[in-house]
Amino acid sequence: MRFDTLVYLRDHPKVTGSAHHLLLMLALYGHQDTDVAWPSIATLAYALGVQRCQVQRLLKRLVAVGAVRITRGGGRRTNTYEVLVPPELSTPAASRMVGMMSMM
């Protein structure tokens, strides 16, 4: 995840408190090329020091304000979480590589 994206998430206008900590945690767990994360609810609860039901409530809040999109895993598969950022901060991995190559 790009630095300017992390700054945006740090200062997210609609997220506060524990939901904000969860948003940043999902960003840190995100894959570097896709920004999609797939930690379990138990993993997130442990990392945040809260109960699993609290993580589920916080995720609902993040979805409600448009900060996260959840794709349900189904069965024994874990959910995936996509942290949503404004289009100007969301740059595909290929564009990032082109930008890095032009700096050389």
PDB file as gemmi writes it, atoms N, CA and C in Angstrom:
CRYST1    1.000    1.000    1.000  90.00  90.00  90.00 P 1                      
ATOM      1  N   MET A   1       0.847  -1.171   0.000  1.00  0.00           N  
ATOM      2  CA  MET A   1       0.000   0.000   0.000  1.00  0.00           C  
ATOM      3  C   MET A   1       0.898   1.241   0.000  1.00  0.00           C  
ATOM      4  N   ARG A   2       0.514   2.206  -0.791  1.00  0.00           N  
ATOM      5  CA  ARG A   2       1.318   3.417  -0.922  1.00  0.00           C  
ATOM      6  C   ARG A   2       1.236   4.263   0.343  1.00  0.00           C  
ATOM      7  N   PHE A   3       2.263   5.084   0.546  1.00  0.00           N  
ATOM      8  CA  PHE A   3       2.328   5.931   1.728  1.00  0.00           C  
ATOM      9  C   PHE A   3       1.168   6.920   1.777  1.00  0.00           C  
ATOM     10  N   ASP A   4       0.836   7.555   0.642  1.00  0.00           N  
ATOM     11  CA  ASP A   4      -0.255   8.524   0.644  1.00  0.00           C  
ATOM     12  C   ASP A   4      -1.596   7.857   0.953  1.00  0.00           C  
ATOM     13  N   THR A   5      -1.738   6.588   0.592  1.00  0.00           N  
ATOM     14  CA  THR A   5      -2.946   5.850   0.934  1.00  0.00           C  
ATOM     15  C   THR A   5      -3.014   5.616   2.436  1.00  0.00           C  
ATOM     16  N   LEU A   6      -1.886   5.254   3.039  1.00  0.00           N  
ATOM     17  CA  LEU A   6      -1.856   5.058   4.495  1.00  0.00           C  
ATOM     18  C   LEU A   6      -2.154   6.356   5.239  1.00  0.00           C  
ATOM     19  N   VAL A   7      -1.666   7.466   4.724  1.00  0.00           N  
ATOM     20  CA  VAL A   7      -1.963   8.760   5.346  1.00  0.00           C  
ATOM     21  C   VAL A   7      -3.457   9.047   5.261  1.00  0.00           C  
ATOM     22  N   TYR A   8      -4.061   8.766   4.100  1.00  0.00           N  
ATOM     23  CA  TYR A   8      -5.508   8.955   3.960  1.00  0.00           C  
ATOM     24  C   TYR A   8      -6.261   8.104   4.977  1.00  0.00           C  
ATOM     25  N   LEU A   9      -5.867   6.841   5.105  1.00  0.00           N  
ATOM     26  CA  LEU A   9      -6.539   5.960   6.058  1.00  0.00           C  
ATOM     27  C   LEU A   9      -6.335   6.430   7.492  1.00  0.00           C  
ATOM     28  N   ARG A  10      -5.147   6.925   7.783  1.00  0.00           N  
ATOM     29  CA  ARG A  10      -4.873   7.445   9.132  1.00  0.00           C  
ATOM     30  C   ARG A  10      -5.820   8.590   9.477  1.00  0.00           C  
ATOM     31  N   ASP A  11      -6.118   9.419   8.481  1.00  0.00           N  
ATOM     32  CA  ASP A  11      -6.957  10.594   8.689  1.00  0.00           C  
ATOM     33  C   ASP A  11      -8.363  10.406   8.117  1.00  0.00           C  
ATOM     34  N   HIS A  12      -8.802   9.154   7.971  1.00  0.00           N  
ATOM     35  CA  HIS A  12     -10.098   8.873   7.327  1.00  0.00           C  
ATOM     36  C   HIS A  12     -11.200   9.710   7.969  1.00  0.00           C  
ATOM     37  N   PRO A  13     -11.990  10.422   7.147  1.00  0.00           N  
ATOM     38  CA  PRO A  13     -12.975  11.359   7.686  1.00  0.00           C  
ATOM     39  C   PRO A  13     -14.183  10.711   8.365  1.00  0.00           C  
ATOM     40  N   LYS A  14     -14.451   9.418   8.106  1.00  0.00           N  
ATOM     41  CA  LYS A  14     -15.660   8.803   8.642  1.00  0.00           C  
ATOM     42  C   LYS A  14     -15.405   7.692   9.655  1.00  0.00           C  
ATOM     43  N   VAL A  15     -14.151   7.456  10.010  1.00  0.00           N  
ATOM     44  CA  VAL A  15     -13.825   6.326  10.881  1.00  0.00           C  
ATOM     45  C   VAL A  15     -13.054   6.811  12.107  1.00  0.00           C  
ATOM     46  N   THR A  16     -13.502   6.370  13.283  1.00  0.00           N  
ATOM     47  CA  THR A  16     -12.826   6.753  14.527  1.00  0.00           C  
ATOM     48  C   THR A  16     -12.704   5.543  15.451  1.00  0.00           C  
ATOM     49  N   GLY A  17     -11.945   5.727  16.510  1.00  0.00           N  
ATOM     50  CA  GLY A  17     -11.850   4.730  17.573  1.00  0.00           C  
ATOM     51  C   GLY A  17     -11.349   3.370  17.119  1.00  0.00           C  
ATOM     52  N   SER A  18     -11.947   2.327  17.669  1.00  0.00           N  
ATOM     53  CA  SER A  18     -11.527   0.960  17.380  1.00  0.00           C  
ATOM     54  C   SER A  18     -11.722   0.601  15.911  1.00  0.00           C  
ATOM     55  N   ALA A  19     -12.747   1.163  15.284  1.00  0.00           N  
ATOM     56  CA  ALA A  19     -12.961   0.901  13.860  1.00  0.00           C  
ATOM     57  C   ALA A  19     -11.779   1.431  13.047  1.00  0.00           C  
ATOM     58  N   HIS A  20     -11.222   2.539  13.478  1.00  0.00           N  
ATOM     59  CA  HIS A  20     -10.056   3.107  12.809  1.00  0.00           C  
ATOM     60  C   HIS A  20      -8.853   2.186  12.950  1.00  0.00           C  
ATOM     61  N   HIS A  21      -8.667   1.628  14.134  1.00  0.00           N  
ATOM     62  CA  HIS A  21      -7.558   0.677  14.343  1.00  0.00           C  
ATOM     63  C   HIS A  21      -7.732  -0.549  13.449  1.00  0.00           C  
ATOM     64  N   LEU A  22      -8.954  -1.040  13.343  1.00  0.00           N  
ATOM     65  CA  LEU A  22      -9.223  -2.191  12.490  1.00  0.00           C  
ATOM     66  C   LEU A  22      -8.957  -1.856  11.023  1.00  0.00           C  
ATOM     67  N   LEU A  23      -9.349  -0.682  10.574  1.00  0.00           N  
ATOM     68  CA  LEU A  23      -9.107  -0.263   9.196  1.00  0.00           C  
ATOM     69  C   LEU A  23      -7.609  -0.265   8.889  1.00  0.00           C  
ATOM     70  N   LEU A  24      -6.821   0.297   9.773  1.00  0.00           N  
ATOM     71  CA  LEU A  24      -5.370   0.314   9.580  1.00  0.00           C  
ATOM     72  C   LEU A  24      -4.793  -1.099   9.610  1.00  0.00           C  
ATOM     73  N   MET A  25      -5.330  -1.965  10.478  1.00  0.00           N  
ATOM     74  CA  MET A  25      -4.873  -3.351  10.556  1.00  0.00           C  
ATOM     75  C   MET A  25      -5.148  -4.074   9.231  1.00  0.00           C  
ATOM     76  N   LEU A  26      -6.334  -3.870   8.666  1.00  0.00           N  
ATOM     77  CA  LEU A  26      -6.655  -4.494   7.379  1.00  0.00           C  
ATOM     78  C   LEU A  26      -5.721  -3.986   6.283  1.00  0.00           C  
ATOM     79  N   ALA A  27      -5.392  -2.702   6.329  1.00  0.00           N  
ATOM     80  CA  ALA A  27      -4.465  -2.142   5.341  1.00  0.00           C  
ATOM     81  C   ALA A  27      -3.086  -2.786   5.474  1.00  0.00           C  
ATOM     82  N   LEU A  28      -2.658  -3.016   6.693  1.00  0.00           N  
ATOM     83  CA  LEU A  28      -1.348  -3.632   6.904  1.00  0.00           C  
ATOM     84  C   LEU A  28      -1.329  -5.101   6.482  1.00  0.00           C  
ATOM     85  N   TYR A  29      -2.439  -5.797   6.660  1.00  0.00           N  
ATOM     86  CA  TYR A  29      -2.542  -7.193   6.244  1.00  0.00           C  
ATOM     87  C   TYR A  29      -2.728  -7.335   4.734  1.00  0.00           C  
ATOM     88  N   GLY A  30      -3.031  -6.249   4.040  1.00  0.00           N  
ATOM     89  CA  GLY A  30      -3.331  -6.309   2.613  1.00  0.00           C  
ATOM     90  C   GLY A  30      -2.145  -6.745   1.776  1.00  0.00           C  
ATOM     91  N   HIS A  31      -2.434  -7.494   0.719  1.00  0.00           N  
ATOM     92  CA  HIS A  31      -1.416  -7.924  -0.232  1.00  0.00           C  
ATOM     93  C   HIS A  31      -0.869  -6.694  -0.945  1.00  0.00           C  
ATOM     94  N   GLN A  32       0.436  -6.651  -1.155  1.00  0.00           N  
ATOM     95  CA  GLN A  32       1.061  -5.445  -1.699  1.00  0.00           C  
ATOM     96  C   GLN A  32       0.614  -5.101  -3.119  1.00  0.00           C  
ATOM     97  N   ASP A  33       0.180  -6.075  -3.900  1.00  0.00           N  
ATOM     98  CA  ASP A  33      -0.233  -5.788  -5.270  1.00  0.00           C  
ATOM     99  C   ASP A  33      -1.727  -5.510  -5.402  1.00  0.00           C  
ATOM    100  N   THR A  34      -2.541  -6.093  -4.535  1.00  0.00           N  
ATOM    101  CA  THR A  34      -3.991  -5.976  -4.694  1.00  0.00           C  
ATOM    102  C   THR A  34      -4.666  -5.197  -3.571  1.00  0.00           C  
ATOM    103  N   ASP A  35      -3.987  -4.983  -2.462  1.00  0.00           N  
ATOM    104  CA  ASP A  35      -4.551  -4.313  -1.285  1.00  0.00           C  
ATOM    105  C   ASP A  35      -5.741  -5.077  -0.709  1.00  0.00           C  
ATOM    106  N   VAL A  36      -5.841  -6.371  -1.002  1.00  0.00           N  
ATOM    107  CA  VAL A  36      -6.871  -7.228  -0.436  1.00  0.00           C  
ATOM    108  C   VAL A  36      -6.246  -8.039   0.689  1.00  0.00           C  
ATOM    109  N   ALA A  37      -6.956  -8.088   1.820  1.00  0.00           N  
ATOM    110  CA  ALA A  37      -6.470  -8.834   2.989  1.00  0.00           C  
ATOM    111  C   ALA A  37      -7.418  -9.985   3.276  1.00  0.00           C  
ATOM    112  N   TRP A  38      -6.913 -11.044   3.903  1.00  0.00           N  
ATOM    113  CA  TRP A  38      -7.768 -12.171   4.230  1.00  0.00           C  
ATOM    114  C   TRP A  38      -7.465 -12.764   5.609  1.00  0.00           C  
ATOM    115  N   PRO A  39      -7.215 -11.925   6.619  1.00  0.00           N  
ATOM    116  CA  PRO A  39      -7.022 -12.482   7.960  1.00  0.00           C  
ATOM    117  C   PRO A  39      -8.353 -12.994   8.526  1.00  0.00           C  
ATOM    118  N   SER A  40      -8.276 -13.964   9.405  1.00  0.00           N  
ATOM    119  CA  SER A  40      -9.496 -14.468  10.039  1.00  0.00           C  
ATOM    120  C   SER A  40      -9.981 -13.463  11.084  1.00  0.00           C  
ATOM    121  N   ILE A  41     -11.236 -13.611  11.471  1.00  0.00           N  
ATOM    122  CA  ILE A  41     -11.803 -12.771  12.534  1.00  0.00           C  
ATOM    123  C   ILE A  41     -11.000 -12.978  13.816  1.00  0.00           C  
ATOM    124  N   ALA A  42     -10.625 -14.218  14.090  1.00  0.00           N  
ATOM    125  CA  ALA A  42      -9.845 -14.524  15.295  1.00  0.00           C  
ATOM    126  C   ALA A  42      -8.490 -13.826  15.267  1.00  0.00           C  
ATOM    127  N   THR A  43      -7.847 -13.807  14.112  1.00  0.00           N  
ATOM    128  CA  THR A  43      -6.557 -13.123  13.973  1.00  0.00           C  
ATOM    129  C   THR A  43      -6.701 -11.632  14.236  1.00  0.00           C  
ATOM    130  N   LEU A  44      -7.729 -11.031  13.648  1.00  0.00           N  
ATOM    131  CA  LEU A  44      -7.959  -9.598  13.863  1.00  0.00           C  
ATOM    132  C   LEU A  44      -8.283  -9.303  15.323  1.00  0.00           C  
ATOM    133  N   ALA A  45      -9.095 -10.152  15.947  1.00  0.00           N  
ATOM    134  CA  ALA A  45      -9.454  -9.958  17.355  1.00  0.00           C  
ATOM    135  C   ALA A  45      -8.210 -10.017  18.231  1.00  0.00           C  
ATOM    136  N   TYR A  46      -7.356 -10.979  17.975  1.00  0.00           N  
ATOM    137  CA  TYR A  46      -6.130 -11.112  18.763  1.00  0.00           C  
ATOM    138  C   TYR A  46      -5.229  -9.887  18.570  1.00  0.00           C  
ATOM    139  N   ALA A  47      -5.071  -9.454  17.316  1.00  0.00           N  
ATOM    140  CA  ALA A  47      -4.199  -8.311  17.017  1.00  0.00           C  
ATOM    141  C   ALA A  47      -4.702  -7.028  17.664  1.00  0.00           C  
ATOM    142  N   LEU A  48      -6.031  -6.880  17.744  1.00  0.00           N  
ATOM    143  CA  LEU A  48      -6.622  -5.667  18.316  1.00  0.00           C  
ATOM    144  C   LEU A  48      -6.878  -5.779  19.819  1.00  0.00           C  
ATOM    145  N   GLY A  49      -6.792  -6.996  20.355  1.00  0.00           N  
ATOM    146  CA  GLY A  49      -7.039  -7.186  21.780  1.00  0.00           C  
ATOM    147  C   GLY A  49      -8.504  -7.071  22.159  1.00  0.00           C  
ATOM    148  N   VAL A  50      -9.388  -7.529  21.263  1.00  0.00           N  
ATOM    149  CA  VAL A  50     -10.831  -7.472  21.513  1.00  0.00           C  
ATOM    150  C   VAL A  50     -11.439  -8.846  21.224  1.00  0.00           C  
ATOM    151  N   GLN A  51     -12.715  -8.998  21.528  1.00  0.00           N  
ATOM    152  CA  GLN A  51     -13.430 -10.238  21.244  1.00  0.00           C  
ATOM    153  C   GLN A  51     -13.812 -10.300  19.754  1.00  0.00           C  
ATOM    154  N   ARG A  52     -14.037 -11.515  19.247  1.00  0.00           N  
ATOM    155  CA  ARG A  52     -14.413 -11.682  17.843  1.00  0.00           C  
ATOM    156  C   ARG A  52     -15.714 -10.955  17.509  1.00  0.00           C  
ATOM    157  N   CYS A  53     -16.678 -10.968  18.427  1.00  0.00           N  
ATOM    158  CA  CYS A  53     -17.948 -10.281  18.149  1.00  0.00           C  
ATOM    159  C   CYS A  53     -17.731  -8.766  17.993  1.00  0.00           C  
ATOM    160  N   GLN A  54     -16.754  -8.218  18.701  1.00  0.00           N  
ATOM    161  CA  GLN A  54     -16.430  -6.793  18.558  1.00  0.00           C  
ATOM    162  C   GLN A  54     -15.846  -6.520  17.168  1.00  0.00           C  
ATOM    163  N   VAL A  55     -14.993  -7.407  16.692  1.00  0.00           N  
ATOM    164  CA  VAL A  55     -14.435  -7.249  15.337  1.00  0.00           C  
ATOM    165  C   VAL A  55     -15.562  -7.281  14.313  1.00  0.00           C  
ATOM    166  N   GLN A  56     -16.517  -8.186  14.477  1.00  0.00           N  
ATOM    167  CA  GLN A  56     -17.638  -8.274  13.540  1.00  0.00           C  
ATOM    168  C   GLN A  56     -18.467  -6.989  13.540  1.00  0.00           C  
ATOM    169  N   ARG A  57     -18.690  -6.416  14.717  1.00  0.00           N  
ATOM    170  CA  ARG A  57     -19.424  -5.138  14.791  1.00  0.00           C  
ATOM    171  C   ARG A  57     -18.640  -4.017  14.114  1.00  0.00           C  
ATOM    172  N   LEU A  58     -17.330  -3.986  14.344  1.00  0.00           N  
ATOM    173  CA  LEU A  58     -16.492  -2.952  13.739  1.00  0.00           C  
ATOM    174  C   LEU A  58     -16.457  -3.097  12.219  1.00  0.00           C  
ATOM    175  N   LEU A  59     -16.408  -4.323  11.724  1.00  0.00           N  
ATOM    176  CA  LEU A  59     -16.428  -4.540  10.282  1.00  0.00           C  
ATOM    177  C   LEU A  59     -17.731  -4.038   9.670  1.00  0.00           C  
ATOM    178  N   LYS A  60     -18.844  -4.286  10.346  1.00  0.00           N  
ATOM    179  CA  LYS A  60     -20.130  -3.776   9.859  1.00  0.00           C  
ATOM    180  C   LYS A  60     -20.113  -2.258   9.777  1.00  0.00           C  
ATOM    181  N   ARG A  61     -19.497  -1.617  10.763  1.00  0.00           N  
ATOM    182  CA  ARG A  61     -19.399  -0.155  10.761  1.00  0.00           C  
ATOM    183  C   ARG A  61     -18.542   0.328   9.594  1.00  0.00           C  
ATOM    184  N   LEU A  62     -17.419  -0.362   9.339  1.00  0.00           N  
ATOM    185  CA  LEU A  62     -16.541   0.034   8.233  1.00  0.00           C  
ATOM    186  C   LEU A  62     -17.229  -0.136   6.880  1.00  0.00           C  
ATOM    187  N   VAL A  63     -18.019  -1.189   6.739  1.00  0.00           N  
ATOM    188  CA  VAL A  63     -18.775  -1.395   5.501  1.00  0.00           C  
ATOM    189  C   VAL A  63     -19.833  -0.303   5.354  1.00  0.00           C  
ATOM    190  N   ALA A  64     -20.504   0.037   6.441  1.00  0.00           N  
ATOM    191  CA  ALA A  64     -21.580   1.041   6.406  1.00  0.00           C  
ATOM    192  C   ALA A  64     -21.088   2.414   5.967  1.00  0.00           C  
ATOM    193  N   VAL A  65     -19.854   2.774   6.328  1.00  0.00           N  
ATOM    194  CA  VAL A  65     -19.330   4.092   5.941  1.00  0.00           C  
ATOM    195  C   VAL A  65     -18.560   4.039   4.623  1.00  0.00           C  
ATOM    196  N   GLY A  66     -18.498   2.860   4.014  1.00  0.00           N  
ATOM    197  CA  GLY A  66     -17.838   2.736   2.719  1.00  0.00           C  
ATOM    198  C   GLY A  66     -16.325   2.666   2.772  1.00  0.00           C  
ATOM    199  N   ALA A  67     -15.771   2.236   3.896  1.00  0.00           N  
ATOM    200  CA  ALA A  67     -14.319   2.150   4.024  1.00  0.00           C  
ATOM    201  C   ALA A  67     -13.773   0.776   3.641  1.00  0.00           C  
ATOM    202  N   VAL A  68     -14.634  -0.254   3.698  1.00  0.00           N  
ATOM    203  CA  VAL A  68     -14.200  -1.626   3.437  1.00  0.00           C  
ATOM    204  C   VAL A  68     -15.274  -2.352   2.640  1.00  0.00           C  
ATOM    205  N   ARG A  69     -14.835  -3.230   1.743  1.00  0.00           N  
ATOM    206  CA  ARG A  69     -15.738  -4.141   1.031  1.00  0.00           C  
ATOM    207  C   ARG A  69     -15.351  -5.557   1.451  1.00  0.00           C  
ATOM    208  N   ILE A  70     -16.356  -6.340   1.856  1.00  0.00           N  
ATOM    209  CA  ILE A  70     -16.117  -7.713   2.295  1.00  0.00           C  
ATOM    210  C   ILE A  70     -16.667  -8.674   1.246  1.00  0.00           C  
ATOM    211  N   THR A  71     -15.852  -9.652   0.894  1.00  0.00           N  
ATOM    212  CA  THR A  71     -16.300 -10.751   0.051  1.00  0.00           C  
ATOM    213  C   THR A  71     -16.327 -11.984   0.931  1.00  0.00           C  
ATOM    214  N   ARG A  72     -17.520 -12.545   1.112  1.00  0.00           N  
ATOM    215  CA  ARG A  72     -17.688 -13.691   2.004  1.00  0.00           C  
ATOM    216  C   ARG A  72     -16.989 -14.913   1.431  1.00  0.00           C  
ATOM    217  N   GLY A  73     -16.272 -15.629   2.300  1.00  0.00           N  
ATOM    218  CA  GLY A  73     -15.515 -16.804   1.885  1.00  0.00           C  
ATOM    219  C   GLY A  73     -16.377 -18.032   1.661  1.00  0.00           C  
ATOM    220  N   GLY A  74     -17.340 -18.246   2.529  1.00  0.00           N  
ATOM    221  CA  GLY A  74     -18.194 -19.423   2.400  1.00  0.00           C  
ATOM    222  C   GLY A  74     -17.505 -20.689   2.863  1.00  0.00           C  
ATOM    223  N   GLY A  75     -18.254 -21.532   3.533  1.00  0.00           N  
ATOM    224  CA  GLY A  75     -17.676 -22.779   4.033  1.00  0.00           C  
ATOM    225  C   GLY A  75     -16.578 -22.511   5.041  1.00  0.00           C  
ATOM    226  N   ARG A  76     -15.435 -23.137   4.839  1.00  0.00           N  
ATOM    227  CA  ARG A  76     -14.309 -22.952   5.751  1.00  0.00           C  
ATOM    228  C   ARG A  76     -13.300 -21.931   5.236  1.00  0.00           C  
ATOM    229  N   ARG A  77     -13.645 -21.261   4.142  1.00  0.00           N  
ATOM    230  CA  ARG A  77     -12.744 -20.251   3.583  1.00  0.00           C  
ATOM    231  C   ARG A  77     -12.928 -18.933   4.326  1.00  0.00           C  
ATOM    232  N   THR A  78     -11.837 -18.218   4.489  1.00  0.00           N  
ATOM    233  CA  THR A  78     -11.895 -16.927   5.177  1.00  0.00           C  
ATOM    234  C   THR A  78     -12.439 -15.849   4.237  1.00  0.00           C  
ATOM    235  N   ASN A  79     -13.013 -14.824   4.809  1.00  0.00           N  
ATOM    236  CA  ASN A  79     -13.465 -13.674   4.035  1.00  0.00           C  
ATOM    237  C   ASN A  79     -12.265 -12.909   3.501  1.00  0.00           C  
ATOM    238  N   THR A  80     -12.502 -12.119   2.450  1.00  0.00           N  
ATOM    239  CA  THR A  80     -11.472 -11.185   2.012  1.00  0.00           C  
ATOM    240  C   THR A  80     -11.987  -9.773   2.251  1.00  0.00           C  
ATOM    241  N   TYR A  81     -11.076  -8.879   2.550  1.00  0.00           N  
ATOM    242  CA  TYR A  81     -11.410  -7.502   2.905  1.00  0.00           C  
ATOM    243  C   TYR A  81     -10.626  -6.564   2.003  1.00  0.00           C  
ATOM    244  N   GLU A  82     -11.341  -5.699   1.320  1.00  0.00           N  
ATOM    245  CA  GLU A  82     -10.699  -4.705   0.464  1.00  0.00           C  
ATOM    246  C   GLU A  82     -10.899  -3.332   1.086  1.00  0.00           C  
ATOM    247  N   VAL A  83      -9.799  -2.681   1.414  1.00  0.00           N  
ATOM    248  CA  VAL A  83      -9.852  -1.329   1.964  1.00  0.00           C  
ATOM    249  C   VAL A  83     -10.092  -0.385   0.793  1.00  0.00           C  
ATOM    250  N   LEU A  84     -11.168   0.400   0.879  1.00  0.00           N  
ATOM    251  CA  LEU A  84     -11.567   1.275  -0.220  1.00  0.00           C  
ATOM    252  C   LEU A  84     -10.986   2.668  -0.018  1.00  0.00           C  
ATOM    253  N   VAL A  85     -10.346   3.171  -1.057  1.00  0.00           N  
ATOM    254  CA  VAL A  85      -9.747   4.509  -1.020  1.00  0.00           C  
ATOM    255  C   VAL A  85     -10.215   5.273  -2.255  1.00  0.00           C  
ATOM    256  N   PRO A  86     -10.119   6.600  -2.241  1.00  0.00           N  
ATOM    257  CA  PRO A  86     -10.515   7.383  -3.420  1.00  0.00           C  
ATOM    258  C   PRO A  86      -9.703   6.965  -4.645  1.00  0.00           C  
ATOM    259  N   PRO A  87     -10.301   7.052  -5.832  1.00  0.00           N  
ATOM    260  CA  PRO A  87      -9.623   6.613  -7.061  1.00  0.00           C  
ATOM    261  C   PRO A  87      -8.250   7.249  -7.278  1.00  0.00           C  
ATOM    262  N   GLU A  88      -8.093   8.493  -6.885  1.00  0.00           N  
ATOM    263  CA  GLU A  88      -6.798   9.147  -7.116  1.00  0.00           C  
ATOM    264  C   GLU A  88      -5.677   8.543  -6.265  1.00  0.00           C  
ATOM    265  N   LEU A  89      -6.032   7.816  -5.205  1.00  0.00           N  
ATOM    266  CA  LEU A  89      -5.021   7.157  -4.381  1.00  0.00           C  
ATOM    267  C   LEU A  89      -4.891   5.678  -4.717  1.00  0.00           C  
ATOM    268  N   SER A  90      -5.791   5.160  -5.500  1.00  0.00           N  
ATOM    269  CA  SER A  90      -5.799   3.746  -5.848  1.00  0.00           C  
ATOM    270  C   SER A  90      -5.113   3.566  -7.189  1.00  0.00           C  
ATOM    271  N   THR A  91      -3.863   3.148  -7.161  1.00  0.00           N  
ATOM    272  CA  THR A  91      -3.094   2.973  -8.380  1.00  0.00           C  
ATOM    273  C   THR A  91      -2.812   1.493  -8.578  1.00  0.00           C  
ATOM    274  N   PRO A  92      -3.164   0.930  -9.728  1.00  0.00           N  
ATOM    275  CA  PRO A  92      -2.872  -0.480  -9.985  1.00  0.00           C  
ATOM    276  C   PRO A  92      -1.379  -0.764  -9.887  1.00  0.00           C  
ATOM    277  N   ALA A  93      -1.046  -1.987  -9.545  1.00  0.00           N  
ATOM    278  CA  ALA A  93       0.354  -2.381  -9.382  1.00  0.00           C  
ATOM    279  C   ALA A  93       1.159  -2.121 -10.647  1.00  0.00           C  
ATOM    280  N   ALA A  94       0.573  -2.361 -11.806  1.00  0.00           N  
ATOM    281  CA  ALA A  94       1.300  -2.134 -13.062  1.00  0.00           C  
ATOM    282  C   ALA A  94       1.677  -0.668 -13.216  1.00  0.00           C  
ATOM    283  N   SER A  95       0.768   0.234 -12.848  1.00  0.00           N  
ATOM    284  CA  SER A  95       1.066   1.659 -12.953  1.00  0.00           C  
ATOM    285  C   SER A  95       2.173   2.049 -11.991  1.00  0.00           C  
ATOM    286  N   ARG A  96       2.173   1.411 -10.806  1.00  0.00           N  
ATOM    287  CA  ARG A  96       3.246   1.706  -9.851  1.00  0.00           C  
ATOM    288  C   ARG A  96       4.586   1.284 -10.418  1.00  0.00           C  
ATOM    289  N   MET A  97       4.631   0.105 -11.094  1.00  0.00           N  
ATOM    290  CA  MET A  97       5.885  -0.371 -11.666  1.00  0.00           C  
ATOM    291  C   MET A  97       6.358   0.576 -12.763  1.00  0.00           C  
ATOM    292  N   VAL A  98       5.451   1.034 -13.613  1.00  0.00           N  
ATOM    293  CA  VAL A  98       5.818   1.967 -14.670  1.00  0.00           C  
ATOM    294  C   VAL A  98       6.383   3.229 -14.056  1.00  0.00           C  
ATOM    295  N   GLY A  99       5.747   3.725 -13.007  1.00  0.00           N  
ATOM    296  CA  GLY A  99       6.238   4.921 -12.329  1.00  0.00           C  
ATOM    297  C   GLY A  99       7.619   4.724 -11.744  1.00  0.00           C  
ATOM    298  N   MET A 100       7.871   3.558 -11.175  1.00  0.00           N  
ATOM    299  CA  MET A 100       9.172   3.277 -10.581  1.00  0.00           C  
ATOM    300  C   MET A 100      10.227   3.164 -11.684  1.00  0.00           C  
ATOM    301  N   MET A 101       9.873   2.552 -12.811  1.00  0.00           N  
ATOM    302  CA  MET A 101      10.836   2.387 -13.908  1.00  0.00           C  
ATOM    303  C   MET A 101      11.196   3.744 -14.507  1.00  0.00           C  
ATOM    304  N   SER A 102      10.247   4.670 -14.556  1.00  0.00           N  
ATOM    305  CA  SER A 102      10.536   5.967 -15.147  1.00  0.00           C  
ATOM    306  C   SER A 102      11.475   6.800 -14.274  1.00  0.00           C  
ATOM    307  N   MET A 103      11.571   6.427 -12.994  1.00  0.00           N  
ATOM    308  CA  MET A 103      12.451   7.157 -12.088  1.00  0.00           C  
ATOM    309  C   MET A 103      13.892   6.715 -12.247  1.00  0.00           C  
ATOM    310  N   MET A 104      14.115   5.586 -12.900  1.00  0.00           N  
ATOM    311  CA  MET A 104      15.488   5.066 -13.052  1.00  0.00           C  
ATOM    312  C   MET A 104      16.211   5.713 -14.192  1.00  0.00           C  
TER     313      MET A 104                                                      
END                                                                             
